[in-house]
Amino acid sequence: MAEHALLSASSSHRWLNCPPSARLCESYPDESSAYAAEATAAHALCEYRLKQALGMAAEDPIENLSFYNQEMEDCAHAYAAFVLEQLEAARQACPDPVVLIEQRVDFSRWVEGGFGTADCVIIADGALHVVDYKHGQGVLVEAEDNPQMKLYALGALELFDGIYDIDRVFMTIFQPRRDNVSTHTVFKESLYRWAEDMKPAADAAYAGAGAFQSGEWCRFCKAKADCRARAER
């Protein structure tokens, strides 16, 4: 069974805005959907095509995918091509940049028990680039002020900030079915300041404290049908 963090990066937009929702959602069962299964299949294919493009050993997952079609294949190839472009750009400043695929990152210094998996991380002298693939086409996802991307970047800095002289952090959402490539760039120091400002809300979420707040972040909340704050709003 896959391990899940209570305060995951992917749900951070919700628990940062509505801290007690994190503990409330623990009492609800995990419910999968066709959209989630399709996204999981797309990520597996993207990982495979990227490793192929980089000349890395990889097992072909296609026969085991619950979803697969030509559109998904086209998206995976586009994703691999984009990462290769970013890797080549990194080589202009660093002869031996490192690229990591499906890298576990730990941001528990700021978020109790916080960890996640970054789709792709590129590290070079002076720069860190985190790329996240989104297969959905219903909701446009932007990189600017995106807490999921910031948490992934913080976890990557925990691994590499002491090894590479990182100054700038690039965070990219690659969402091909919306023709969306959104990149947000910050200085490392501003990301650390955000982490310290965010920490009280993360502490409250872990403790199940704070006030319920409804908003557009309720969209993927497991408790939304029973939430009094949302009903009153």
Phi and psi restraints in degrees (value plus and minus 20) as a CYANA .aco file:
   2 ALA   PHI     -89.7   -49.7
   2 ALA   PSI     123.2   163.2
   3 GLU   PHI    -105.9   -65.9
   3 GLU   PSI     118.1   158.1
   4 HIS   PHI    -148.4  -108.4
   4 HIS   PSI     120.7   160.7
   5 ALA   PHI    -105.5   -65.5
   5 ALA   PSI     120.9   160.9
   6 LEU   PHI     -77.9   -37.9
   6 LEU   PSI     -67.7   -27.7
   7 LEU   PHI    -124.2   -84.2
   7 LEU   PSI      56.6    96.6
   8 SER   PHI     -97.5   -57.5
   8 SER   PSI     135.6   175.6
   9 ALA   PHI     -84.5   -44.5
   9 ALA   PSI     -58.0   -18.0
  10 SER   PHI     -86.3   -46.3
  10 SER   PSI     -45.2    -5.2
  11 SER   PHI    -124.7   -84.7
  11 SER   PSI      -9.3    30.7
  12 SER   PHI     -84.3   -44.3
  12 SER   PSI     -52.6   -12.6
  13 HIS   PHI     -79.5   -39.5
  13 HIS   PSI     -55.6   -15.6
  14 ARG   PHI     -94.8   -54.8
  14 ARG   PSI     -73.6   -33.6
  15 TRP   PHI     -93.2   -53.2
  15 TRP   PSI     -39.1     0.9
  16 LEU   PHI     -93.7   -53.7
  16 LEU   PSI     -54.1   -14.1
  17 ASN   PHI    -106.7   -66.7
  17 ASN   PSI     -47.5    -7.5
  18 CYS   PHI    -156.4  -116.4
  18 CYS   PSI      57.2    97.2
  19 PRO   PHI     -72.9   -32.9
  19 PRO   PSI     -63.5   -23.5
  20 PRO   PHI     -90.3   -50.3
  20 PRO   PSI     -29.6    10.4
  21 SER   PHI     -85.0   -45.0
  21 SER   PSI     -46.1    -6.1
  22 ALA   PHI     -82.0   -42.0
  22 ALA   PSI     -69.9   -29.9
  23 ARG   PHI     -91.7   -51.7
  23 ARG   PSI     -55.8   -15.8
  24 LEU   PHI     -80.5   -40.5
  24 LEU   PSI     -61.4   -21.4
  25 CYS   PHI     -88.4   -48.4
  25 CYS   PSI     -38.2     1.8
  26 GLU   PHI     -80.6   -40.6
  26 GLU   PSI     -48.8    -8.8
  27 SER   PHI    -102.8   -62.8
  27 SER   PSI     -21.7    18.3
  28 TYR   PHI    -126.2   -86.2
  28 TYR   PSI     120.6   160.6
  29 PRO   PHI     -89.6   -49.6
  29 PRO   PSI     132.4   172.4
  30 ASP   PHI     -93.2   -53.2
  30 ASP   PSI     107.0   147.0
  31 GLU   PHI    -138.6   -98.6
  31 GLU   PSI     100.9   140.9
  32 SER   PHI    -104.0   -64.0
  32 SER   PSI     144.0   184.0
  33 SER   PHI    -160.9  -120.9
  33 SER   PSI     147.1   187.1
  34 ALA   PHI     -83.5   -43.5
  34 ALA   PSI     -54.8   -14.8
  35 TYR   PHI     -85.3   -45.3
  35 TYR   PSI     -61.6   -21.6
  36 ALA   PHI     -86.6   -46.6
  36 ALA   PSI     -60.7   -20.7
  37 ALA   PHI     -84.9   -44.9
  37 ALA   PSI     -59.6   -19.6
  38 GLU   PHI     -84.4   -44.4
  38 GLU   PSI     -62.1   -22.1
  39 ALA   PHI     -84.1   -44.1
  39 ALA   PSI     -59.0   -19.0
  40 THR   PHI     -83.0   -43.0
  40 THR   PSI     -63.6   -23.6
  41 ALA   PHI     -83.3   -43.3
  41 ALA   PSI     -62.1   -22.1
  42 ALA   PHI     -83.1   -43.1
  42 ALA   PSI     -60.5   -20.5
  43 HIS   PHI     -84.9   -44.9
  43 HIS   PSI     -60.3   -20.3
  44 ALA   PHI     -82.8   -42.8
  44 ALA   PSI     -61.2   -21.2
  45 LEU   PHI     -88.4   -48.4
  45 LEU   PSI     -61.0   -21.0
  46 CYS   PHI     -80.3   -40.3
  46 CYS   PSI     -63.6   -23.6
  47 GLU   PHI     -79.7   -39.7
  47 GLU   PSI     -64.3   -24.3
  48 TYR   PHI     -84.4   -44.4
  48 TYR   PSI     -67.6   -27.6
  49 ARG   PHI     -86.4   -46.4
  49 ARG   PSI     -55.2   -15.2
  50 LEU   PHI     -88.2   -48.2
  50 LEU   PSI     -63.7   -23.7
  51 LYS   PHI     -82.8   -42.8
  51 LYS   PSI     -59.8   -19.8
  52 GLN   PHI     -77.5   -37.5
  52 GLN   PSI     -67.6   -27.6
  53 ALA   PHI     -83.8   -43.8
  53 ALA   PSI     -49.1    -9.1
  54 LEU   PHI    -110.2   -70.2
  54 LEU   PSI     -20.9    19.1
  55 GLY   PHI      55.3    95.3
  55 GLY   PSI       4.7    44.7
  56 MET   PHI    -116.4   -76.4
  56 MET   PSI     130.1   170.1
  57 ALA   PHI     -86.2   -46.2
  57 ALA   PSI     115.5   155.5
  58 ALA   PHI    -177.1  -137.1
  58 ALA   PSI     123.4   163.4
  59 GLU   PHI    -112.3   -72.3
  59 GLU   PSI     111.1   151.1
  60 ASP   PHI     -86.4   -46.4
  60 ASP   PSI      98.3   138.3
  61 PRO   PHI    -112.7   -72.7
  61 PRO   PSI     -22.4    17.6
  62 ILE   PHI     -77.8   -37.8
  62 ILE   PSI     -63.3   -23.3
  63 GLU   PHI     -86.8   -46.8
  63 GLU   PSI     -36.6     3.4
  64 ASN   PHI    -122.9   -82.9
  64 ASN   PSI     -18.7    21.3
  65 LEU   PHI     -98.0   -58.0
  65 LEU   PSI     115.8   155.8
  66 SER   PHI     -95.4   -55.4
  66 SER   PSI     -44.4    -4.4
  67 PHE   PHI    -149.3  -109.3
  67 PHE   PSI     118.7   158.7
  68 TYR   PHI    -186.2  -146.2
  68 TYR   PSI     111.5   151.5
  69 ASN   PHI    -176.8  -136.8
  69 ASN   PSI     158.1   198.1
  70 GLN   PHI     -85.9   -45.9
  70 GLN   PSI     -54.6   -14.6
  71 GLU   PHI     -81.5   -41.5
  71 GLU   PSI     -63.3   -23.3
  72 MET   PHI     -83.1   -43.1
  72 MET   PSI     -60.4   -20.4
  73 GLU   PHI     -81.8   -41.8
  73 GLU   PSI     -64.5   -24.5
  74 ASP   PHI     -82.3   -42.3
  74 ASP   PSI     -60.7   -20.7
  75 CYS   PHI     -83.7   -43.7
  75 CYS   PSI     -61.9   -21.9
  76 ALA   PHI     -85.0   -45.0
  76 ALA   PSI     -60.4   -20.4
  77 HIS   PHI     -86.8   -46.8
  77 HIS   PSI     -58.4   -18.4
  78 ALA   PHI     -84.8   -44.8
  78 ALA   PSI     -60.4   -20.4
  79 TYR   PHI     -82.3   -42.3
  79 TYR   PSI     -67.1   -27.1
  80 ALA   PHI     -81.1   -41.1
  80 ALA   PSI     -61.4   -21.4
  81 ALA   PHI     -84.4   -44.4
  81 ALA   PSI     -59.2   -19.2
  82 PHE   PHI     -83.8   -43.8
  82 PHE   PSI     -65.1   -25.1
  83 VAL   PHI     -83.2   -43.2
  83 VAL   PSI     -59.6   -19.6
  84 LEU   PHI     -82.4   -42.4
  84 LEU   PSI     -57.7   -17.7
  85 GLU   PHI     -82.8   -42.8
  85 GLU   PSI     -62.5   -22.5
  86 GLN   PHI     -89.0   -49.0
  86 GLN   PSI     -55.0   -15.0
  87 LEU   PHI     -86.5   -46.5
  87 LEU   PSI     -60.7   -20.7
  88 GLU   PHI     -85.2   -45.2
  88 GLU   PSI     -58.9   -18.9
  89 ALA   PHI     -83.5   -43.5
  89 ALA   PSI     -59.0   -19.0
  90 ALA   PHI     -84.5   -44.5
  90 ALA   PSI     -52.5   -12.5
  91 ARG   PHI     -87.1   -47.1
  91 ARG   PSI     -38.6     1.4
  92 GLN   PHI     -88.4   -48.4
  92 GLN   PSI     -45.2    -5.2
  93 ALA   PHI    -128.7   -88.7
  93 ALA   PSI     -35.9     4.1
  94 CYS   PHI    -167.3  -127.3
  94 CYS   PSI     105.2   145.2
  95 PRO   PHI     -88.6   -48.6
  95 PRO   PSI     -42.4    -2.4
  96 ASP   PHI    -155.1  -115.1
  96 ASP   PSI      43.3    83.3
  97 PRO   PHI     -85.2   -45.2
  97 PRO   PSI     134.9   174.9
  98 VAL   PHI    -127.0   -87.0
  98 VAL   PSI     114.0   154.0
  99 VAL   PHI    -139.0   -99.0
  99 VAL   PSI     108.8   148.8
 100 LEU   PHI    -140.7  -100.7
 100 LEU   PSI     115.4   155.4
 101 ILE   PHI    -135.5   -95.5
 101 ILE   PSI     113.3   153.3
 102 GLU   PHI      31.3    71.3
 102 GLU   PSI      36.1    76.1
 103 GLN   PHI    -110.3   -70.3
 103 GLN   PSI     103.1   143.1
 104 ARG   PHI     -90.1   -50.1
 104 ARG   PSI     112.6   152.6
 105 VAL   PHI    -146.4  -106.4
 105 VAL   PSI     125.3   165.3
 106 ASP   PHI    -140.1  -100.1
 106 ASP   PSI      99.8   139.8
 107 PHE   PHI    -139.1   -99.1
 107 PHE   PSI      11.3    51.3
 108 SER   PHI     -91.3   -51.3
 108 SER   PSI     -27.8    12.2
 109 ARG   PHI     -82.7   -42.7
 109 ARG   PSI     -48.3    -8.3
 110 TRP   PHI    -133.3   -93.3
 110 TRP   PSI     -46.8    -6.8
 111 VAL   PHI    -146.2  -106.2
 111 VAL   PSI      93.7   133.7
 112 GLU   PHI     -73.5   -33.5
 112 GLU   PSI     102.3   142.3
 113 GLY   PHI      48.8    88.8
 113 GLY   PSI      -3.2    36.8
 114 GLY   PHI    -101.8   -61.8
 114 GLY   PSI     105.6   145.6
 115 PHE   PHI    -173.7  -133.7
 115 PHE   PSI     146.9   186.9
 116 GLY   PHI    -187.7  -147.7
 116 GLY   PSI    -194.8  -154.8
 117 THR   PHI    -145.2  -105.2
 117 THR   PSI      97.8   137.8
 118 ALA   PHI    -107.3   -67.3
 118 ALA   PSI     112.3   152.3
 119 ASP   PHI     -80.4   -40.4
 119 ASP   PSI     -64.9   -24.9
 120 CYS   PHI    -172.2  -132.2
 120 CYS   PSI     115.7   155.7
 121 VAL   PHI    -148.9  -108.9
 121 VAL   PSI     108.5   148.5
 122 ILE   PHI    -136.3   -96.3
 122 ILE   PSI     106.0   146.0
 123 ILE   PHI    -141.0  -101.0
 123 ILE   PSI     110.2   150.2
 124 ALA   PHI    -164.2  -124.2
 124 ALA   PSI     145.2   185.2
 125 ASP   PHI     -78.2   -38.2
 125 ASP   PSI     102.9   142.9
 126 GLY   PHI      72.6   112.6
 126 GLY   PSI     -36.4     3.6
 127 ALA   PHI    -167.5  -127.5
 127 ALA   PSI     125.8   165.8
 128 LEU   PHI    -147.2  -107.2
 128 LEU   PSI     112.2   152.2
 129 HIS   PHI    -147.1  -107.1
 129 HIS   PSI     101.6   141.6
 130 VAL   PHI    -129.8   -89.8
 130 VAL   PSI     106.8   146.8
 131 VAL   PHI    -137.9   -97.9
 131 VAL   PSI     110.6   150.6
 132 ASP   PHI    -142.5  -102.5
 132 ASP   PSI     105.9   145.9
 133 TYR   PHI    -108.3   -68.3
 133 TYR   PSI     111.3   151.3
 134 LYS   PHI    -141.4  -101.4
 134 LYS   PSI     102.2   142.2
 135 HIS   PHI    -111.5   -71.5
 135 HIS   PSI     -36.9     3.1
 136 GLY   PHI     -85.0   -45.0
 136 GLY   PSI     131.3   171.3
 137 GLN   PHI    -141.9  -101.9
 137 GLN   PSI     -21.7    18.3
 138 GLY   PHI    -101.0   -61.0
 138 GLY   PSI     -60.2   -20.2
 139 VAL   PHI    -138.2   -98.2
 139 VAL   PSI     102.2   142.2
 140 LEU   PHI     -93.1   -53.1
 140 LEU   PSI     108.5   148.5
 141 VAL   PHI    -131.0   -91.0
 141 VAL   PSI     105.1   145.1
 142 GLU   PHI    -123.8   -83.8
 142 GLU   PSI     130.0   170.0
 143 ALA   PHI    -103.1   -63.1
 143 ALA   PSI     -47.7    -7.7
 144 GLU   PHI     -86.0   -46.0
 144 GLU   PSI     109.8   149.8
 145 ASP   PHI      34.4    74.4
 145 ASP   PSI      16.1    56.1
 146 ASN   PHI    -113.7   -73.7
 146 ASN   PSI      91.1   131.1
 147 PRO   PHI     -84.7   -44.7
 147 PRO   PSI     -52.0   -12.0
 148 GLN   PHI     -80.2   -40.2
 148 GLN   PSI     -66.4   -26.4
 149 MET   PHI     -86.7   -46.7
 149 MET   PSI     -58.0   -18.0
 150 LYS   PHI     -84.7   -44.7
 150 LYS   PSI     -59.6   -19.6
 151 LEU   PHI     -88.4   -48.4
 151 LEU   PSI     -61.1   -21.1
 152 TYR   PHI     -79.5   -39.5
 152 TYR   PSI     -63.3   -23.3
 153 ALA   PHI     -84.6   -44.6
 153 ALA   PSI     -60.5   -20.5
 154 LEU   PHI     -81.9   -41.9
 154 LEU   PSI     -61.4   -21.4
 155 GLY   PHI     -84.2   -44.2
 155 GLY   PSI     -57.6   -17.6
 156 ALA   PHI     -88.8   -48.8
 156 ALA   PSI     -58.0   -18.0
 157 LEU   PHI     -83.4   -43.4
 157 LEU   PSI     -56.2   -16.2
 158 GLU   PHI     -78.3   -38.3
 158 GLU   PSI     -53.9   -13.9
 159 LEU   PHI    -101.3   -61.3
 159 LEU   PSI     -56.7   -16.7
 160 PHE   PHI    -143.1  -103.1
 160 PHE   PSI     -28.0    12.0
 161 ASP   PHI     -83.8   -43.8
 161 ASP   PSI     -49.3    -9.3
 162 GLY   PHI    -104.3   -64.3
 162 GLY   PSI     -28.8    11.2
 163 ILE   PHI    -122.2   -82.2
 163 ILE   PSI     -62.9   -22.9
 164 TYR   PHI    -128.5   -88.5
 164 TYR   PSI     128.3   168.3
 165 ASP   PHI    -102.5   -62.5
 165 ASP   PSI      56.0    96.0
 166 ILE   PHI    -103.4   -63.4
 166 ILE   PSI     111.6   151.6
 167 ASP   PHI    -138.9   -98.9
 167 ASP   PSI     -66.2   -26.2
 168 ARG   PHI    -132.3   -92.3
 168 ARG   PSI     129.2   169.2
 169 VAL   PHI    -143.3  -103.3
 169 VAL   PSI     103.8   143.8
 170 PHE   PHI    -125.3   -85.3
 170 PHE   PSI     113.2   153.2
 171 MET   PHI    -146.9  -106.9
 171 MET   PSI     101.0   141.0
 172 THR   PHI    -143.8  -103.8
 172 THR   PSI     111.5   151.5
 173 ILE   PHI    -117.8   -77.8
 173 ILE   PSI     102.7   142.7
 174 PHE   PHI    -129.1   -89.1
 174 PHE   PSI      88.3   128.3
 175 GLN   PHI    -148.0  -108.0
 175 GLN   PSI      60.9   100.9
 176 PRO   PHI     -85.9   -45.9
 176 PRO   PSI     -50.0   -10.0
 177 ARG   PHI     -94.5   -54.5
 177 ARG   PSI     -27.6    12.4
 178 ARG   PHI    -134.2   -94.2
 178 ARG   PSI      -9.3    30.7
 179 ASP   PHI      30.2    70.2
 179 ASP   PSI      22.9    62.9
 180 ASN   PHI    -139.1   -99.1
 180 ASN   PSI      95.6   135.6
 181 VAL   PHI    -143.8  -103.8
 181 VAL   PSI      83.4   123.4
 182 SER   PHI    -132.8   -92.8
 182 SER   PSI     102.7   142.7
 183 THR   PHI    -143.2  -103.2
 183 THR   PSI     114.1   154.1
 184 HIS   PHI    -142.9  -102.9
 184 HIS   PSI     112.2   152.2
 185 THR   PHI    -138.4   -98.4
 185 THR   PSI     112.2   152.2
 186 VAL   PHI    -156.2  -116.2
 186 VAL   PSI     139.0   179.0
 187 PHE   PHI     -98.5   -58.5
 187 PHE   PSI     126.8   166.8
 188 LYS   PHI     -73.8   -33.8
 188 LYS   PSI     -61.6   -21.6
 189 GLU   PHI     -81.9   -41.9
 189 GLU   PSI     -56.8   -16.8
 190 SER   PHI     -89.6   -49.6
 190 SER   PSI     -51.1   -11.1
 191 LEU   PHI     -88.2   -48.2
 191 LEU   PSI     -61.1   -21.1
 192 TYR   PHI     -85.4   -45.4
 192 TYR   PSI     -56.4   -16.4
 193 ARG   PHI     -85.3   -45.3
 193 ARG   PSI     -62.1   -22.1
 194 TRP   PHI     -79.1   -39.1
 194 TRP   PSI     -60.5   -20.5
 195 ALA   PHI     -81.0   -41.0
 195 ALA   PSI     -62.1   -22.1
 196 GLU   PHI     -89.6   -49.6
 196 GLU   PSI     -57.7   -17.7
 197 ASP   PHI     -88.4   -48.4
 197 ASP   PSI     -52.6   -12.6
 198 MET   PHI     -97.9   -57.9
 198 MET   PSI     -46.0    -6.0
 199 LYS   PHI     -76.4   -36.4
 199 LYS   PSI     -61.3   -21.3
 200 PRO   PHI     -78.6   -38.6
 200 PRO   PSI     -58.7   -18.7
 201 ALA   PHI     -87.1   -47.1
 201 ALA   PSI     -57.6   -17.6
 202 ALA   PHI     -85.5   -45.5
 202 ALA   PSI     -60.8   -20.8
 203 ASP   PHI     -82.8   -42.8
 203 ASP   PSI     -62.1   -22.1
 204 ALA   PHI     -84.0   -44.0
 204 ALA   PSI     -61.6   -21.6
 205 ALA   PHI     -82.4   -42.4
 205 ALA   PSI     -62.2   -22.2
 206 TYR   PHI     -85.3   -45.3
 206 TYR   PSI     -55.0   -15.0
 207 ALA   PHI    -103.1   -63.1
 207 ALA   PSI     -28.4    11.6
 208 GLY   PHI      54.6    94.6
 208 GLY   PSI       3.3    43.3
 209 ALA   PHI    -120.7   -80.7
 209 ALA   PSI     157.9   197.9
 210 GLY   PHI      72.7   112.7
 210 GLY   PSI     159.0   199.0
 211 ALA   PHI    -122.0   -82.0
 211 ALA   PSI     123.5   163.5
 212 PHE   PHI     -90.2   -50.2
 212 PHE   PSI     113.1   153.1
 213 GLN   PHI    -152.1  -112.1
 213 GLN   PSI     107.7   147.7
 214 SER   PHI    -115.0   -75.0
 214 SER   PSI     133.6   173.6
 215 GLY   PHI     157.5   197.5
 215 GLY   PSI    -188.6  -148.6
 216 GLU   PHI     -86.6   -46.6
 216 GLU   PSI     -36.4     3.6
 217 TRP   PHI     -90.6   -50.6
 217 TRP   PSI     -30.1     9.9
 218 CYS   PHI     -90.6   -50.6
 218 CYS   PSI     -34.7     5.3
 219 ARG   PHI     -70.2   -30.2
 219 ARG   PSI     -62.3   -22.3
 220 PHE   PHI    -129.5   -89.5
 220 PHE   PSI       0.8    40.8
 221 CYS   PHI    -102.6   -62.6
 221 CYS   PSI     109.9   149.9
 222 LYS   PHI     -87.1   -47.1
 222 LYS   PSI     -42.6    -2.6
 223 ALA   PHI    -117.5   -77.5
 223 ALA   PSI     -12.5    27.5
 224 LYS   PHI     -80.5   -40.5
 224 LYS   PSI     -52.7   -12.7
 225 ALA   PHI     -90.1   -50.1
 225 ALA   PSI     -42.6    -2.6
 226 ASP   PHI    -129.9   -89.9
 226 ASP   PSI     -15.9    24.1
 227 CYS   PHI    -101.1   -61.1
 227 CYS   PSI     102.8   142.8
 228 ARG   PHI     -88.1   -48.1
 228 ARG   PSI     -60.5   -20.5
 229 ALA   PHI     -80.9   -40.9
 229 ALA   PSI     -60.6   -20.6
 230 ARG   PHI     -90.4   -50.4
 230 ARG   PSI     -59.1   -19.1
 231 ALA   PHI     -84.5   -44.5
 231 ALA   PSI     -61.3   -21.3
 232 GLU   PHI     -86.2   -46.2
 232 GLU   PSI     -56.0   -16.0
